[in-house]
Amino acid sequence: METYEILIIGGGPAAITIVKNLKGKKKTAIIRPEDHSMIYCAMPYAIEGILSLEKTLKKDKLVTDAGATLIRDSVTKVDFESKTVTTEKGNSYGYEKLIISTGANPILPPIEGTNLKNVMTFKTESDLRYIKSIVDNGLKEAVVIGAGAIGIELAQALNKVNVKTYLIDMASTILPNMMDEDMIVSAQKQLAESGVLLYLDNKVSSLKGSNYVEEIILEKGNIKFESEPLVVFAVGMKPNIDIFKNTKLELSKSGIVINNKMETNIPDVYAVGDCTEYKSAITGDVILGKLATNAVPMGRLLAKNLLGENRTYSGFYNGAATKVVDYFVGSTGLSEKAAKDKGYDIVVGKAKFTTTFPIMPFAKDVEIKLIVDKNTKKILGGQVVSGEPVTDKVDQITMAVQFGITIDKLTQFSYSSQPYQSFFPANNLLVHAAEQIVSQL
């Protein structure tokens, strides 16, 4: 039986990050059932035709060039006492330290009709290949249930390739966990104008049909189809931890319980990424944080600690971004609604300028919103909407939240300016929004 110093179950972003940071300094293997690791957030753009399907597939050499062994197999059992894992192919491997990085799977809700043809979720290579094949073969109608980032991006992709596309969500606005209503209303309007049929503030009760879905029954009305539609649920994720049920590994509904060093309750067993339960760095409450941008730093931290460092993880800030037709949108930390729901006494400030000097012919609007705790004057979160990419601005806000910068200090932020790249030197988005908040304190 082959034994490894470090054995990793799962081959997603966290696992790849670990082996790249270990750099072959320890005998390491990844056990991964999939043919390829995926660039998940690029999948809708392969359907849209912006890039080829093959470009969403990560190369195995990301693992092997880092000095790790890649084992294509599926783990069926872990014996924590003997420090061995057993696989679907009947193989056994020993470990000195085990890292669980099994990710999360999309939720298919327990409602009538989910067993009908073309009813599915969207996460895997086979999901992508299937949707692309039926689109290429003349798919006429599609429904995406869930207007989060995945649902928004998939609905737009299907709409772009001339599929009549419905988008359904229980919330009254799109991207309800990312953006407050006042910041998303223009993008939502443009999404509807682009042809995506929005059914918001509504809920799917059941799917009716004999083979394919013929009708979707909603709490408010219904949708009937004239063809054989695609129905995709994008309503959330659940941790992929079933093989650890009825073991001594501590689990919760939202994942494997870990501490701030990625350690589980079992010595020499660690967990990282979407399969774990962790907390908000802002509130200290357990929250969802199933993002690659959370999994990667968790993996990096664990790798550094395995090499002798002593780093700790503060928690999720959940900086994220997406694109809605011509609008780039993003957020981090708590939204205004989430902050109020948590009981914070908040002050909100906004700034709206242009992405370049406004005299430039290609200047586009950009708006920022900051949410501040009135008592501590610390920034709780923020949102950005722009005609240009926003991740740099989202990350600036995350840095302010993460390192406890008060709104008073943010008014003193020293910024740069250039006609192609910013507003006039006379003002800056963060500073202006901060000054607006200070004036209300």
Long-range contacts (C-beta under 8 A, 24 or more apart in sequence): 1-84, 1-92, 1-93, 1-94, 2-29, 2-93, 2-94, 3-93, 3-94, 3-95, 3-96, 4-28, 4-29, 4-69, 4-93, 4-94, 4-95, 4-96, 5-95, 5-96, 5-97, 6-95, 6-96, 6-97, 6-98, 6-99, 6-306, 7-31, 7-85, 7-93, 7-94, 7-95, 7-97, 7-98, 7-99, 8-68, 8-98, 8-99, 8-101, 9-75, 9-78, 9-85, 9-98, 9-99, 9-100, 9-101, 9-102, 10-100, 10-101, 10-102, 10-103, 10-240, 10-273, 10-275, 11-37, 11-63, 11-70, 11-101, 12-37, 12-101, 12-103, 12-273, 12-274, 12-292, 12-295, 13-37, 13-273, 13-292, 13-295, 13-296, 13-299, 14-101, 14-272, 14-273, 14-295, 14-296, 14-298, 14-299, 15-99, 15-101, 15-272, 15-273, 15-299, 16-58, 16-62, 16-63, 16-66, 16-299, 17-295, 17-296, 17-299, 17-300, 17-303, 18-99, 18-101, 18-272, 18-299, 18-300, 18-302, 18-303, 19-63, 19-66, 19-67, 19-68, 19-303, 20-62, 20-66, 20-303, 21-299, 21-300, 21-303, 21-304, 21-307, 22-66, 22-67, 22-68, 22-303, 22-306, 22-307, 23-66, 23-67, 24-66, 24-67, 24-68, 25-67, 25-307, 26-306, 26-307, 28-67, 28-68, 28-69, 29-68, 29-69, 29-70, 29-71, 29-93, 30-63, 30-68, 30-69, 30-70, 30-71, 31-71, 31-73, 31-74, 31-75, 31-85, 31-87, 31-93, 32-70, 32-71, 32-72, 32-73, 33-72, 33-73, 33-74, 33-88, 34-124, 34-125, 35-72, 35-125, 36-60, 36-125, 37-62, 38-124, 38-125, 38-128, 40-123, 40-292, 41-153, 41-292, 43-122, 43-127, 43-128, 44-150, 44-153, 44-154, 44-156, 44-157, 45-153, 45-157, 46-128, 46-132, 47-128, 47-131, 47-132, 47-135, 47-154, 47-157, 47-158, 47-161, 48-156, 48-157, 48-160, 48-161, 49-160, 49-161, 53-128, 53-129, 53-132, 56-125, 56-128, 57-125, 75-243, 76-243, 77-243, 78-243, 78-244, 78-247, 80-247, 80-248, 80-249, 80-266, 80-269, 83-268, 95-268, 96-268, 97-268, 97-269, 97-270, 97-306, 98-268, 98-269, 98-270, 99-270, 99-271, 99-272, 99-302, 100-241, 100-244, 100-256, 100-264, 100-269, 100-270, 100-271, 100-272, 100-275, 101-271, 101-272, 101-273, 101-275, 101-295, 101-299, 102-239, 102-240, 102-241, 102-275, 103-239, 103-240, 103-273, 103-274, 103-275, 104-237, 104-238, 104-239, 104-240, 104-255, 104-274, 104-275, 104-290, 105-237, 105-238, 105-240, 106-233, 106-234, 106-235, 106-236, 106-237, 107-233, 107-235, 107-236, 107-237, 107-238, 108-233, 109-204, 109-233, 109-235, 111-204, 111-205, 111-206, 111-207, 112-206, 112-207, 112-208, 113-206, 113-207, 113-208, 113-209, 113-213, 114-207, 114-233, 116-207, 116-209, 116-211, 116-212, 116-213, 116-231, 117-211, 117-212, 117-228, 118-212, 118-213, 118-228, 118-229, 118-230, 118-231, 119-207, 119-213, 119-231, 119-233, 120-230, 120-231, 120-232, 120-233, 121-232, 121-233, 121-234, 122-150, 122-154, 122-232, 122-234, 131-230, 131-232, 134-230, 135-161, 135-163, 139-163, 139-227, 139-229, 139-230, 140-164, 140-226, 140-227, 140-229, 141-165, 141-166, 141-225, 141-226, 141-227, 141-229, 141-230, 142-166, 142-229, 142-230, 142-231, 142-232, 143-167, 143-168, 143-213, 143-216, 143-223, 143-229, 143-230, 143-231, 143-232, 144-168, 144-232, 144-234, 145-169, 145-204, 145-231, 145-232, 145-233, 145-234, 145-235, 146-233, 146-234, 146-235, 146-236, 147-171, 147-173, 147-174, 147-175, 147-176, 147-198, 147-200, 148-175, 148-176, 148-177, 148-178, 148-234, 148-236, 149-175, 149-178, 149-320, 149-322, 150-234, 151-232, 151-234, 152-191, 152-322, 152-324, 153-322, 153-323, 154-232, 154-234, 155-196, 156-191, 156-194, 156-196, 156-323, 156-324, 156-325, 158-230, 159-194, 159-195, 159-196, 163-230, 164-197, 165-195, 165-196, 165-197, 166-196, 166-197, 166-199, 166-223, 167-191, 167-196, 167-197, 167-198, 167-199, 168-199, 168-200, 168-202, 168-203, 168-204, 168-216, 168-218, 169-199, 169-200, 169-201, 169-202, 170-201, 170-202, 170-203, 171-200, 171-201, 172-200, 172-201, 173-200, 174-198, 174-200, 174-324, 175-322, 175-324, 175-329, 177-335, 178-320, 178-322, 178-329, 178-330, 178-331, 178-335, 178-383, 179-329, 179-331, 179-335, 179-383, 179-385, 180-335, 180-336, 180-337, 180-369, 180-383, 182-369, 183-329, 183-367, 183-369, 183-383, 183-385, 184-324, 184-329, 184-385, 186-327, 186-385, 187-324, 187-325, 187-327, 187-329, 187-385, 188-324, 190-324, 190-325, 190-326, 190-327, 191-324, 191-325, 193-325, 194-325, 199-223, 207-231, 236-288, 237-274, 237-288, 237-290, 239-274, 239-275, 239-276, 239-277, 240-274, 240-275, 241-275, 252-277, 252-286, 254-286, 254-288, 260-312, 260-313, 260-314, 261-301, 261-302, 261-305, 261-311, 261-312, 261-313, 262-298, 262-301, 262-302, 262-305, 262-313, 270-302, 272-298, 272-299, 272-302, 273-298, 273-299, 278-313, 278-315, 278-316, 279-315, 279-316, 280-315, 280-316, 280-317, 280-318, 281-314, 281-315, 281-316, 281-317, 281-402, 282-315, 282-317, 282-333, 282-334, 282-380, 282-381, 282-401, 283-334, 283-342, 284-315, 285-342, 287-316, 287-318, 289-316, 289-318, 291-318, 291-320, 293-319, 293-320, 294-318, 314-402, 317-398, 317-401, 317-402, 319-391, 319-394, 319-395, 319-397, 319-398, 320-394, 321-389, 321-390, 321-391, 321-394, 326-387, 327-385, 327-386, 327-387, 328-384, 328-385, 328-386, 328-387, 328-388, 328-389, 328-390, 329-383, 329-384, 329-385, 329-386, 329-390, 330-383, 330-384, 330-390, 330-391, 330-393, 330-394, 331-381, 331-382, 331-383, 331-384, 331-394, 332-381, 332-382, 332-394, 332-395, 332-397, 332-398, 332-401, 333-371, 333-379, 333-380, 333-381, 333-382, 333-397, 333-398, 333-401, 334-371, 334-380, 334-381, 335-371, 335-381, 335-383, 336-369, 336-371, 338-381, 339-371, 339-373, 339-380, 339-381, 344-373, 344-374, 344-380, 345-373, 345-374, 345-375, 346-371, 346-372, 346-373, 346-374, 346-380, 347-371, 347-372, 347-374, 347-407, 347-437, 347-440, 347-441, 348-372, 348-437, 349-407, 349-433, 349-434, 349-435, 349-436, 349-437, 349-440, 350-433, 350-436, 351-427, 351-429, 351-430, 351-431, 351-432, 351-433, 351-436, 353-423, 353-427, 353-429, 353-432, 354-423, 355-386, 355-387, 355-388, 355-421, 355-422, 355-423, 356-419, 356-420, 356-421, 356-422, 356-423, 357-419, 357-422, 357-423, 357-424, 358-423, 358-424, 359-419, 360-419, 360-420, 364-388, 366-390, 366-393, 366-429, 368-393, 368-397, 368-429, 368-430, 368-433, 369-433, 370-397, 370-407, 370-430, 370-433, 370-434, 370-437, 372-407, 372-437, 374-441, 376-406, 377-406, 377-407, 377-408, 377-441, 378-404, 378-405, 378-406, 378-407, 379-405, 379-406, 379-407, 379-410, 382-433, 393-429, 393-430, 396-430, 397-430, 400-430, 407-434, 407-437, 407-438, 407-441, 408-438, 410-434, 411-435, 411-438
